[in-house]
Amino acid sequence: MLLTFAACALVLLPQDKPADIPAPVDRSAEPVLRQMFQTAGALRTGHLVVTYYNRETNANRYDEDSSMHLWLGENGRFRLESSSDYWGGGKIVVSDGLAVLTDEMSDDGSIKLTKPYKAVYEASEEEPLLYFLAGDKGFETLVEKDKPVKFTPSEVGRKAIEFTSKKLGRIVVHYSDKGDTAFPLRIAQFRAPWWMGDASADAVEPYMLQEIRMLSNSPNEKSLFSVAAPKGRKVLDERVKK
């Protein structure tokens, strides 16, 4: 009788509910995205141009805002020139693989010399394309590990992958659906820049569109990667230990 009562008591005790199993994160597009980073990271020659279009919400259109030209070379060499059509001014960053020259294009400013970068995206950490050009390291730095990496609709003739970055927010990269190798042709960013807050992080329309073109895949002149300040300009050499 006692055994029967004890058995019944055990049955009546509250049972622990099974833990909720989180839904698996959709990372179905990760292999293709990784391959895209590896393809871009293998580039050692060429001239690319990126045109930036900012969304004018009230006018419901995208206006050309600025552009960036990028020349690539072997052994960490590159030259980046950016210019703003809206604000004016620009910036030049040149690496010869041994040092980096940064010129903010200010008449009374100094040209800065620093040690070589560990990765090309250090030249402008807000530029998604530069992370692609850093290959696997760029992928690990830019793409959040616990967020979806999934295919998303694109226009005819292209495919698109959506992913999230802690630094840059939600990003959609468009690429051609022809050929075996994928390379970014358009990058859409949904997060507004810091000076506008983060209100558009979950916007339906991207805040900025970046159209990418490869103007040449030929080797560039070595003079493009010369780290030498023009005569008469002040130079701040941060390589010198104080």
Secondary structure, 3 states (H helix, E strand, C coil): CHHHHHHHHHHHCCCCCCCCCCCCCCCCCHHHHHHHHHHHHCCCCCEEEEEEEEEECCCCEEEEEEEEEEEECCCCEEEEEEEECCCCCEEEEEEECCCEEEECCCCCCCEEEECCCCCHHHHCCCCHHHHHCCCHHHHHHHCCCCCCCEEECCCCCEEEEEEEECCCEEEEEEEECCCCCCCCCEEEECCCCHHHCCCCCCCCCCCEEEEEEEEECCCCCHHHHCCCCCCCCCEEECCCCC
